[in-house]
Amino acid sequence: MSDIQEATNQLLDVNLHENWSSIQVTESGPRSESEHLQVTIGATVPTGFEQTAADEVREKLGSSCKISKDRGKIYFDISVESLAQVHCLRSVDNLFVVVKEFKDYQFKETKEEVLKDFEELAGKLPWSDPLKVWKINTNFKKKKTKRKKINQNTDSHILDYYENPAIKEEISTLVGDDLASYKDEKDESSKEETHPKMLKFRVTCNRAGEKHCFSSNEAARDFGGAVQDYFKWKADMTNFDVEVLLNIHDSEIVVGIALTEESLHRRNITHFGPTTLRSTLAYGMLRLCAPQPTDIIVDPMCGTGAIPIEGATEWSNCYHIAGDNNPLAVDRAANNISSLLTKSQIKEGEVSWGLPIDAVQWDICNLPLRTGTVDIIVTDMPFGKRMGSKKRNWNLYPACLREMSRVCRPGTGRAALLTQDKKCFTKALSGMGHVWRKVHTVWVNIGGLHAAVYLLKRTPQAFVHPSEQDGERTPW
Ligand SMILES: C[S@@+](CC[C@H](N)C(=O)[O-])C[C@H]1O[C@@H](n2cnc3c(N)ncnc32)[C@H](O)[C@@H]1O
């Protein structure tokens, strides 16, 4: 049997579990071949948080992870039974199943030769297991989407400017038949109801590295053409079933099949603001602080509440406080909390006891919190670009750090603070060595901006307010 026949037959043979849960339920019953599948999963994660994501994978799936040279990616092996758990990871943005990895791909000299090799590659790849996993994943997603449509009538209009990253690498997609009109598509979908479906696909090429003699567009076009010939699939850029990924980073090539259509970071938030933080980054920042049961965790500049909301869903044995001085931001955070509560009530089908979170309007420079009562502060400070101004940061940052040191528990308190205004932050921190110790810096890329997350530990030194020394102020 030829490779192609085998791949196609195996794809058709896949046990199309009507119900995803049956995959887990069959533990004691007879198992289909597909349930023993071992595959490598690739995940894109916020750059800088690769190690955090690898730790999460190890903790939740028991798999060890490989961190790619290509920043922002990790790889780990799973058996297909764990696929549902993979979708529950909090630190990953997008998931794909690896078809083949070439650690040191030897590119030929000329563009023509390289592109010819890409064409030949399509027919030589071990597609069958990754396609089985894709199929199982698709059925799982269909069920989820169906549930989501029933449960959600929220408008998730996205204003997230982090969604528009000025990434250096090129991203190109093989464009399907431009002539296919909307009418054709409608006819097609009604035809699909009566005839077996021909799969539609696209190839997306992500290329990073200086030394390539071809563009990502050319690679996607030629590799995509060969995939089309090999499988007899139909190319369609927008309405595709299968997205084949061709990730090229210097001499490393990974061919994969996407398992997520949109990034998994779009969870929890329904009311977006101008600087909404990715939930995956929020998770990474919280995780850096290692929350413990009963910890009080505060985001004093919460905006839409992405950080405390992620905290309340993942660390529900802690108490989370979200505050901001802008009433619009507090409203958005409150609306996000309320949407999440409604969603969880519908899901559980019963009255929920709520989430361990409150939203308050306050000024970070004068928090209505007792001295030394907060265990963890996690916040995303105004960069001085979209939010505030660099000039204002020179007053705001030292005042923030001082007030945070007052409310944070001496000796055990910790903080993860994100900013792009590193110069101002470093200067402000340099005058606070007696209350804050810098433990670690994670360099992150936020929508093309080079930013940093500073992990700080509160020193054991008690906070003394300057005016207290003159007996002018009574501590809370
Ligand atoms: C970068 S945004 C935070 C975005 C947030 N992480 C989110 O996901 O939407 C910074 C926030 O700091 C708030 N802020 C600025 N100055 C403040 C102050 N003095 N007190 C409290 N919040 C302040 C702004 O209103 C803004 O919402």
The ligand as a Tripos MOL2 file, in Angstrom:
@<TRIPOS>MOLECULE
LIG
   27    29     1     0     0
SMALL
NO_CHARGES

@<TRIPOS>ATOM
      1 C1         -1.2600   48.6990   31.2870 C.3       1 LIG1
      2 S1         -2.8020   49.0350   31.9440 S.3       1 LIG1
      3 C2         -3.2660   47.5480   32.7030 C.3       1 LIG1
      4 C3         -3.9570   46.6540   31.7350 C.3       1 LIG1
      5 C4         -4.4990   45.4150   32.3870 C.3       1 LIG1
      6 N1         -3.4740   44.4690   32.7590 N.3       1 LIG1
      7 C5         -5.5310   44.7300   31.4940 C.2       1 LIG1
      8 O1         -5.3940   43.5200   31.2280 O.co2     1 LIG1
      9 O2         -6.4450   45.3700   31.0210 O.co2     1 LIG1
     10 C6         -2.3700   50.0510   33.3060 C.3       1 LIG1
     11 C7         -3.5650   50.4530   34.1580 C.3       1 LIG1
     12 O3         -3.0680   51.2750   35.2250 O.3       1 LIG1
     13 C8         -4.0940   52.1570   35.5860 C.3       1 LIG1
     14 N2         -3.5280   53.2460   36.3870 N.ar      1 LIG1
     15 C9         -2.7450   54.2750   35.9840 C.ar      1 LIG1
     16 N3         -2.4590   55.0650   37.0350 N.ar      1 LIG1
     17 C10        -3.0540   54.5310   38.1170 C.ar      1 LIG1
     18 C11        -3.1360   54.8950   39.4960 C.ar      1 LIG1
     19 N4         -2.5440   56.0010   39.9510 N.pl3     1 LIG1
     20 N5         -3.8370   54.1030   40.3170 N.ar      1 LIG1
     21 C12        -4.4630   52.9900   39.8710 C.ar      1 LIG1
     22 N6         -4.4290   52.5960   38.5920 N.ar      1 LIG1
     23 C13        -3.7420   53.3710   37.7140 C.ar      1 LIG1
     24 C14        -4.6690   52.5980   34.2490 C.3       1 LIG1
     25 O4         -5.9760   53.1100   34.3900 O.3       1 LIG1
     26 C15        -4.6140   51.2960   33.4560 C.3       1 LIG1
     27 O5         -5.8510   50.6330   33.4900 O.3       1 LIG1
@<TRIPOS>BOND
     1     1     2 1
     2     2     3 1
     3     2    10 1
     4     3     4 1
     5     4     5 1
     6     5     6 1
     7     5     7 1
     8     7     8 2
     9     7     9 1
    10    10    11 1
    11    11    12 1
    12    11    26 1
    13    12    13 1
    14    13    14 1
    15    13    24 1
    16    14    15 ar
    17    14    23 ar
    18    15    16 ar
    19    16    17 ar
    20    17    18 ar
    21    17    23 ar
    22    18    19 1
    23    18    20 ar
    24    20    21 ar
    25    21    22 ar
    26    22    23 ar
    27    24    25 1
    28    24    26 1
    29    26    27 1
@<TRIPOS>SUBSTRUCTURE
     1 LIG1         1 GROUP 0 **** ****
